[in-house]
Amino acid sequence: MTKADDLKSLRSEFCEESRRNSRTVLQEHCEIVEQKLAEGMLARNRRWISGNKYESDRLLHYNREKDDAIEESSRLVELVNSLDREQKRATKEGHREG
């Protein structure tokens, strides 16, 4: 095979690769990295797995709390928007019904 043939095959392979969906390529790369991690690092260091699970759980908890805070804020905005003008003035001045 000549250098020209090598360049042609590289060029055609590159063009073929560039036509593929970039998300598919990224997914393939992630799968390769995960596989290498499972074969190497994770097999040798079990503590990393529990640390990774801990961080994942913390992230899930944070997201739940964030969603609850957003929902509560939305309810508060709805309440404020439902007040009539006089109720808003009274609330602003610190008056309470009693």
Number of C-alpha atoms within 10 A of each C-alpha: 5 7 8 9 10 11 11 12 12 12 12 12 11 11 11 10 12 11 8 10 9 11 9 10 13 11 11 12 12 12 12 12 12 13 12 12 13 13 11 11 12 15 11 11 10 10 10 13 14 11 11 11 12 12 12 12 12 12 12 12 12 12 12 12 12 12 12 12 12 12 12 12 12 12 12 12 11 11 10 13 11 11 12 9 10 9 15 14 12 12 14 9 9 8 10 8 6 3
